[in-house]
Amino acid sequence: MEASPYPEKLSQAARLIAQAERLRLLTGAGISRASGMPTFRGHDPTWADYPRRRFATYRGFRDDPVGVWLWHNWRLAANLRATPNPAHRALAELEDLWERLGRDFQLITQNVDELHQRAGSRRILELHGNAFLARPDGTPQDFPEPVRLPPPPFPQIPMRDERGRLLRPHVVWFDEGVPESIRRRALTLMAEADLLLVVGTSGETVLARRLVERAREAGAEVIEINPAPSRLTPQSALSLTGRAEEIIPKLVSLVKLELRSSPG
């Protein structure tokens, strides 16, 4: 297993990507770290100051909707101060390139921060929802008509819709599961892949590991980009260890060179 982003390893990854007709990407919190967004695992101080059980679970929301909405107000304000980093922008460029080539591209993200969208990505499946949206409490997680939240500070705490119904953030909390309809869609997309690029996810969630397994079962090569080995590293044909914001722009530039030098 190769695990260093030396030039030859980047070139190898670029060659594999350039050959892909059905390219899939799976991104996690690590891709947004350089934008100033805290991750949910490891030693990030956010979760020392704001414990998950109280602020990022449905049980916490049920017990203290005011507290959760105050936390979400702070969290969304921090999100809006963040900007897409070079990794987000390079993946949006890759999507544009695949569209021009008439190839199949899909980005599947565990993130709720909309940084991919702000960088220009369009073909996005959000596994864990979207922090900028809300839905009435008690509605299913795949509720088809979530409302767009106003920029913080919110006009009222807790947030309610025009009918006076209590709203909840349209995200998957730690004590909830990904909606089955979204889970099935993600698995279907992976089953169609011939190459999967995994960026910034530790593979700690069961679904992330299952998505990688599904891609491999379909015969897809897996390339991982992470700052350290993860639970997905053994499943990867090639693992590049380093920061996404440094590796991905170089990788996309090499992909473009590979495509220009390819016959036809």
KEKE-3310 file (N, C-alpha, C; in steps of 0.2 Angstrom, whole numbers, plus 5000, padded with zeros to 4 digits):
npx = (5004:5004:5008:5011:5011:5020:5027:5026:5016:5005:5005:5001:4989:4982:4982:4973:4962:4959:4956:4943:4926:4915:4915:4916:4914:4918:4916:4922:4922:4935:4939:4935:4942:4952:4946:4942:4932:4926:4930:4921:4926:4941:4951:4945:4941:4928:4919:4922:4918:4904:4895:4891:4880:4871:4869:4869:4861:4845:4838:4844:4839:4825:4824:4829:4826:4828:4841:4848:4845:4851:4864:4865:4863:4875:4884:4880:4883:4897:4900:4896:4906:4917:4926:4926:4940:4955:4954:4940:4937:4945:4939:4926:4931:4935:4923:4917:4925:4923:4909:4911:4917:4907:4906:4901:4898:4898:4896:4897:4893:4897:4896:4888:4889:4889:4900:4905:4895:4896:4908:4906:4902:4889:4883:4878:4876:4869:4873:4870:4861:4858:4864:4859:4846:4829:4816:4799:4797:4796:4793:4798:4816:4819:4811:4802:4802:4810:4814:4823:4835:4836:4850:4861:4860:4847:4829:4821:4821:4816:4817:4803:4790:4779:4767:4768:4774:4786:4802:4816:4834:4839:4847:4856:4857:4868:4862:4853:4849:4854:4843:4833:4830:4840:4851:4849:4850:4864:4871:4867:4873:4886:4887:4888:4900:4916:4928:4932:4935:4940:4939:4945:4938:4936:4930:4924:4910:4897:4890:4898:4909:4902:4898:4910:4914:4904:4907:4919:4915:4908:4919:4926:4941:4949:4954:4962:4962:4969:4974:4980:4982:4967:4952:4948:4959:4964:4956:4959:4966:4976:4983:4985:4994:4991:4987:4971:4968:4981:4984:4974:4972:4984:4983:4971:4976:4986:4978:4971:4982:4985:4973:4975:4985:4981:4977:4965)
npy = (4994:5010:5026:5040:5056:5058:5064:5054:5046:5054:5056:5043:5042:5052:5047:5036:5043:5051:5041:5037:5035:5035:5044:5045:5055:5055:5065:5071:5079:5083:5090:5102:5108:5117:5128:5133:5126:5117:5099:5084:5074:5068:5079:5092:5108:5113:5103:5101:5113:5113:5101:5086:5078:5087:5097:5092:5082:5073:5071:5081:5092:5090:5091:5104:5115:5129:5131:5123:5129:5142:5138:5133:5145:5151:5142:5142:5155:5155:5146:5154:5163:5156:5151:5143:5132:5129:5115:5112:5121:5115:5103:5107:5112:5100:5093:5102:5099:5085:5086:5093:5084:5074:5064:5054:5061:5063:5070:5065:5070:5071:5082:5097:5110:5118:5122:5116:5119:5133:5134:5130:5118:5106:5094:5086:5075:5076:5068:5070:5080:5098:5112:5125:5124:5121:5111:5107:5101:5084:5080:5069:5064:5065:5075:5084:5098:5108:5123:5138:5145:5161:5172:5172:5184:5174:5178:5174:5164:5148:5144:5146:5141:5150:5145:5144:5132:5123:5123:5113:5111:5105:5093:5078:5072:5066:5055:5050:5043:5042:5046:5033:5034:5043:5035:5024:5030:5034:5022:5017:5025:5023:5010:5011:5016:5018:5023:5029:5043:5047:5059:5067:5060:5050:5037:5032:5031:5019:5020:5027:5018:5007:5013:5014:5001:4996:5003:4996:4983:4985:4985:4997:5007:5014:5029:5037:5052:5059:5066:5057:5039:5030:5021:5018:5016:5003:4998:5005:5007:5016:5027:5044:5053:5068:5085:5090:5102:5105:5094:5091:5101:5100:5087:5088:5097:5088:5078:5085:5087:5074:5071:5079:5074:5062:5050:5054)
npz = (5000:4995:5002:5001:4996:4985:4969:4959:4964:4964:4950:4946:4952:4945:4932:4934:4937:4926:4917:4920:4917:4925:4938:4955:4970:4987:5001:5017:5033:5034:5022:5023:5034:5032:5028:5040:5046:5060:5064:5067:5074:5084:5092:5092:5099:5098:5102:5115:5121:5117:5120:5111:5114:5120:5110:5098:5095:5093:5105:5113:5107:5109:5123:5125:5115:5113:5117:5108:5096:5098:5098:5085:5078:5081:5075:5062:5059:5060:5050:5038:5039:5034:5019:5003:5001:4992:4989:4988:4977:4967:4965:4960:4948:4942:4941:4931:4921:4918:4914:4902:4895:4893:4903:4917:4933:4950:4966:4983:4999:5016:5023:5029:5026:5014:5007:4996:4986:4986:4980:4968:4964:4958:4956:4968:4982:4997:5012:5025:5027:5027:5034:5032:5030:5037:5044:5049:5066:5069:5056:5043:5039:5026:5022:5009:5007:5014:5023:5019:5030:5037:5036:5051:5064:5070:5068:5078:5092:5099:5081:5071:5059:5046:5050:5063:5068:5077:5071:5066:5063:5047:5047:5049:5065:5078:5085:5075:5060:5042:5030:5022:5009:5004:5007:4999:4987:4987:4988:4976:4966:4969:4965:4952:4949:4942:4947:4963:4972:4988:5000:5015:5025:5039:5039:5049:5051:5048:5036:5027:5026:5020:5008:5001:5001:4992:4980:4978:4976:4964:4956:4955:4956:4971:4977:4990:5000:5013:5029:5037:5039:5038:5042:5030:5022:5020:5011:4999:4983:4981:4992:4997:5008:5016:5016:5010:5003:4998:4990:4981:4971:4964:4959:4951:4941:4936:4931:4920:4912:4909:4902:4891:4884:4881:4868:4855)
capx = (5000:5008:5004:5014:5009:5026:5025:5024:5010:5001:5004:4997:4982:4979:4981:4967:4956:4958:4953:4937:4920:4910:4919:4912:4918:4915:4920:4920:4923:4942:4940:4933:4946:4956:4941:4940:4926:4929:4928:4917:4930:4947:4952:4943:4939:4921:4914:4923:4913:4897:4895:4887:4874:4867:4868:4869:4856:4838:4836:4846:4834:4819:4825:4831:4826:4831:4849:4850:4844:4856:4870:4865:4864:4883:4887:4879:4887:4904:4900:4896:4913:4921:4926:4929:4947:4958:4951:4933:4937:4948:4934:4921:4934:4935:4916:4916:4929:4919:4903:4913:4919:4901:4906:4897:4902:4894:4900:4893:4896:4894:4896:4882:4892:4888:4906:4905:4890:4899:4914:4903:4899:4882:4880:4880:4871:4871:4871:4868:4857:4861:4864:4856:4839:4826:4810:4795:4799:4792:4793:4804:4822:4819:4805:4804:4801:4813:4814:4829:4835:4839:4857:4861:4856:4840:4824:4817:4824:4818:4814:4796:4788:4774:4761:4769:4777:4793:4807:4822:4839:4838:4853:4856:4861:4872:4857:4849:4851:4853:4836:4834:4830:4846:4856:4849:4853:4871:4873:4866:4878:4893:4887:4889:4907:4923:4933:4930:4940:4938:4943:4944:4933:4939:4927:4921:4903:4895:4888:4904:4913:4898:4898:4917:4913:4899:4911:4924:4911:4907:4925:4929:4947:4947:4959:4960:4966:4968:4980:4983:4979:4960:4949:4947:4965:4965:4951:4961:4971:4981:4982:4989:4993:4992:4981:4967:4969:4987:4985:4969:4973:4989:4980:4967:4981:4989:4972:4970:4988:4984:4968:4977:4990:4978:4975:4958)
capy = (5000:5017:5031:5046:5060:5060:5065:5048:5043:5059:5054:5037:5044:5056:5043:5032:5047:5053:5035:5036:5037:5036:5046:5047:5057:5055:5070:5072:5086:5085:5094:5109:5110:5122:5134:5135:5123:5111:5093:5081:5069:5070:5084:5098:5111:5114:5098:5102:5119:5112:5094:5083:5075:5092:5102:5089:5076:5075:5071:5087:5097:5089:5094:5111:5118:5136:5130:5120:5135:5147:5134:5133:5152:5152:5137:5145:5162:5153:5143:5159:5167:5152:5152:5137:5132:5126:5108:5113:5124:5111:5098:5110:5112:5093:5092:5105:5096:5079:5088:5095:5077:5070:5059:5054:5064:5064:5071:5063:5073:5070:5089:5101:5117:5121:5125:5113:5123:5139:5133:5129:5111:5106:5087:5085:5072:5078:5062:5072:5086:5105:5117:5131:5123:5118:5108:5106:5096:5078:5077:5064:5067:5066:5080:5086:5105:5111:5130:5141:5149:5168:5173:5174:5181:5172:5183:5172:5158:5144:5146:5143:5143:5154:5142:5143:5126:5123:5120:5110:5111:5100:5089:5072:5072:5060:5050:5049:5039:5045:5044:5028:5036:5045:5030:5020:5034:5034:5016:5016:5029:5019:5004:5013:5020:5015:5026:5033:5047:5048:5065:5070:5056:5045:5030:5029:5029:5013:5021:5029:5011:5003:5016:5012:4993:4995:5005:4991:4977:4986:4985:5003:5008:5018:5033:5040:5058:5060:5068:5052:5033:5029:5015:5017:5015:4996:4997:5010:5005:5021:5032:5049:5056:5075:5090:5090:5108:5105:5088:5090:5106:5097:5081:5090:5099:5082:5075:5089:5086:5067:5071:5083:5070:5055:5050:5055)
capz = (5000:4995:5007:5001:4990:4980:4962:4955:4967:4961:4943:4946:4954:4940:4927:4935:4937:4919:4913:4923:4914:4930:4943:4961:4976:4994:5005:5024:5037:5033:5017:5025:5039:5030:5028:5046:5049:5064:5062:5072:5078:5086:5098:5091:5105:5098:5106:5122:5123:5115:5119:5106:5117:5121:5105:5091:5095:5093:5112:5116:5104:5112:5130:5125:5108:5113:5118:5101:5091:5100:5096:5078:5076:5082:5071:5055:5058:5059:5043:5034:5038:5031:5012:5000:5000:4985:4987:4985:4970:4962:4964:4956:4941:4940:4939:4925:4915:4917:4911:4895:4892:4893:4907:4923:4939:4956:4973:4988:5004:5023:5025:5029:5026:5008:5004:4989:4982:4985:4976:4961:4963:4957:4956:4975:4986:5004:5016:5032:5026:5025:5040:5030:5029:5042:5043:5055:5070:5069:5049:5041:5038:5019:5020:5003:5006:5020:5022:5019:5035:5036:5039:5058:5070:5068:5071:5084:5095:5093:5075:5069:5052:5046:5053:5070:5070:5079:5066:5068:5058:5042:5047:5053:5071:5080:5087:5070:5054:5036:5027:5018:5002:5002:5008:4993:4981:4987:4986:4968:4963:4970:4962:4945:4949:4940:4951:4968:4976:4995:5003:5021:5029:5042:5038:5056:5051:5045:5029:5023:5024:5016:5001:4998:4999:4986:4974:4976:4974:4957:4952:4955:4960:4976:4979:4997:5002:5020:5032:5041:5037:5041:5042:5023:5019:5018:5005:4994:4979:4982:4998:4997:5014:5016:5016:5003:5000:4994:4985:4976:4966:4960:4956:4946:4936:4932:4927:4914:4908:4906:4896:4885:4881:4879:4861:4854)
cpx = (5004:5004:5008:5013:5015:5024:5023:5018:5004:4999:5000:4990:4978:4978:4974:4961:4954:4955:4946:4931:4915:4913:4914:4917:4914:4919:4917:4922:4931:4943:4939:4937:4950:4952:4939:4934:4929:4926:4924:4920:4937:4947:4950:4939:4931:4917:4916:4918:4906:4897:4890:4880:4869:4865:4868:4866:4849:4835:4838:4841:4827:4819:4826:4831:4829:4839:4851:4850:4849:4863:4871:4866:4872:4886:4886:4883:4895:4905:4900:4902:4918:4920:4928:4936:4949:4955:4944:4933:4940:4943:4928:4924:4934:4928:4914:4919:4925:4913:4905:4914:4913:4902:4902:4901:4896:4898:4895:4896:4893:4894:4889:4883:4891:4894:4907:4901:4893:4905:4912:4901:4892:4879:4882:4874:4873:4868:4868:4864:4861:4859:4860:4848:4836:4819:4806:4797:4794:4791:4799:4810:4823:4813:4807:4804:4804:4814:4821:4829:4838:4846:4856:4863:4849:4835:4821:4821:4819:4815:4807:4794:4782:4768:4762:4772:4784:4797:4813:4827:4838:4844:4852:4860:4864:4868:4852:4852:4850:4847:4837:4834:4836:4852:4855:4852:4861:4874:4872:4872:4885:4893:4888:4896:4912:4929:4930:4936:4937:4942:4941:4938:4937:4937:4925:4914:4902:4894:4894:4908:4909:4898:4905:4917:4909:4903:4916:4921:4909:4913:4928:4936:4945:4954:4957:4965:4964:4974:4984:4979:4972:4958:4947:4953:4966:4961:4953:4966:4977:4979:4987:4988:4995:4986:4977:4968:4976:4987:4980:4970:4979:4987:4976:4971:4984:4984:4971:4976:4987:4979:4970:4982:4988:4976:4968:4955)
cpy = (5006:5022:5038:5050:5063:5061:5059:5045:5048:5058:5048:5038:5048:5052:5039:5037:5049:5047:5034:5039:5039:5038:5048:5050:5057:5059:5070:5079:5088:5090:5101:5112:5117:5129:5136:5132:5117:5105:5090:5076:5072:5074:5091:5101:5112:5110:5098:5108:5117:5105:5091:5081:5081:5096:5099:5082:5078:5075:5078:5093:5096:5092:5101:5114:5125:5135:5128:5125:5140:5144:5134:5140:5153:5148:5140:5151:5160:5150:5149:5163:5162:5153:5145:5138:5129:5119:5108:5116:5119:5105:5100:5110:5105:5091:5096:5102:5089:5081:5090:5089:5073:5064:5060:5056:5064:5064:5069:5066:5071:5077:5093:5108:5121:5124:5122:5117:5130:5139:5132:5122:5111:5099:5084:5081:5073:5072:5065:5078:5093:5109:5123:5130:5120:5115:5107:5100:5090:5076:5073:5067:5068:5071:5084:5094:5109:5119:5133:5146:5156:5168:5175:5181:5180:5177:5181:5165:5155:5146:5142:5145:5148:5152:5142:5137:5126:5120:5117:5110:5104:5096:5083:5072:5066:5054:5048:5045:5043:5042:5038:5029:5039:5040:5026:5023:5034:5028:5014:5019:5026:5013:5005:5016:5015:5017:5030:5037:5049:5054:5067:5066:5051:5038:5028:5028:5023:5014:5023:5022:5007:5006:5014:5005:4992:4997:4999:4985:4978:4986:4992:5003:5014:5022:5037:5046:5060:5062:5063:5045:5033:5022:5013:5015:5008:4995:5001:5007:5010:5026:5037:5053:5063:5079:5090:5096:5109:5100:5089:5095:5103:5091:5083:5093:5093:5079:5079:5088:5079:5067:5074:5078:5063:5055:5050:5060)
cpz = (5000:4999:5007:4995:4986:4973:4958:4958:4964:4954:4942:4947:4948:4934:4928:4935:4930:4915:4915:4919:4919:4937:4949:4966:4982:4998:5012:5027:5035:5027:5018:5031:5038:5029:5034:5050:5054:5062:5068:5077:5080:5092:5096:5097:5104:5102:5113:5125:5122:5114:5115:5109:5118:5115:5098:5091:5095:5101:5115:5113:5108:5119:5130:5118:5108:5113:5111:5096:5092:5097:5088:5075:5076:5076:5063:5054:5056:5052:5037:5033:5035:5023:5009:4999:4993:4984:4985:4978:4965:4960:4959:4949:4938:4937:4932:4919:4913:4913:4903:4891:4891:4897:4913:4929:4944:4963:4978:4995:5011:5026:5024:5028:5020:5005:4997:4984:4981:4981:4969:4959:4962:4958:4963:4978:4993:5009:5022:5032:5025:5031:5038:5029:5036:5040:5049:5059:5069:5061:5048:5039:5030:5017:5014:5002:5012:5018:5023:5025:5034:5039:5047:5059:5068:5072:5077:5086:5100:5087:5074:5062:5052:5049:5061:5073:5071:5073:5069:5062:5054:5042:5051:5059:5073:5083:5082:5064:5047:5033:5022:5011:4999:5002:5002:4987:4981:4985:4979:4964:4964:4966:4954:4944:4945:4943:4957:4972:4983:4998:5010:5025:5032:5041:5044:5055:5046:5037:5025:5021:5019:5009:4998:4996:4993:4980:4973:4973:4966:4953:4951:4959:4965:4978:4985:4998:5009:5024:5036:5038:5041:5040:5034:5019:5016:5012:4999:4990:4980:4987:4998:5004:5014:5016:5009:5000:4996:4989:4980:4970:4961:4956:4950:4940:4932:4928:4920:4909:4905:4901:4890:4881:4879:4871:4860:4859)
residu = (MET:GLU:ALA:SER:PRO:TYR:PRO:GLU:LYS:LEU:SER:GLN:ALA:ALA:ARG:LEU:ILE:ALA:GLN:ALA:GLU:ARG:LEU:ARG:LEU:LEU:THR:GLY:ALA:GLY:ILE:SER:ARG:ALA:SER:GLY:MET:PRO:THR:PHE:ARG:GLY:HIS:ASP:PRO:THR:TRP:ALA:ASP:TYR:PRO:ARG:ARG:ARG:PHE:ALA:THR:TYR:ARG:GLY:PHE:ARG:ASP:ASP:PRO:VAL:GLY:VAL:TRP:LEU:TRP:HIS:ASN:TRP:ARG:LEU:ALA:ALA:ASN:LEU:ARG:ALA:THR:PRO:ASN:PRO:ALA:HIS:ARG:ALA:LEU:ALA:GLU:LEU:GLU:ASP:LEU:TRP:GLU:ARG:LEU:GLY:ARG:ASP:PHE:GLN:LEU:ILE:THR:GLN:ASN:VAL:ASP:GLU:LEU:HIS:GLN:ARG:ALA:GLY:SER:ARG:ARG:ILE:LEU:GLU:LEU:HIS:GLY:ASN:ALA:PHE:LEU:ALA:ARG:PRO:ASP:GLY:THR:PRO:GLN:ASP:PHE:PRO:GLU:PRO:VAL:ARG:LEU:PRO:PRO:PRO:PRO:PHE:PRO:GLN:ILE:PRO:MET:ARG:ASP:GLU:ARG:GLY:ARG:LEU:LEU:ARG:PRO:HIS:VAL:VAL:TRP:PHE:ASP:GLU:GLY:VAL:PRO:GLU:SER:ILE:ARG:ARG:ARG:ALA:LEU:THR:LEU:MET:ALA:GLU:ALA:ASP:LEU:LEU:LEU:VAL:VAL:GLY:THR:SER:GLY:GLU:THR:VAL:LEU:ALA:ARG:ARG:LEU:VAL:GLU:ARG:ALA:ARG:GLU:ALA:GLY:ALA:GLU:VAL:ILE:GLU:ILE:ASN:PRO:ALA:PRO:SER:ARG:LEU:THR:PRO:GLN:SER:ALA:LEU:SER:LEU:THR:GLY:ARG:ALA:GLU:GLU:ILE:ILE:PRO:LYS:LEU:VAL:SER:LEU:VAL:LYS:LEU:GLU:LEU:ARG:SER:SER:PRO:GLY)
# end
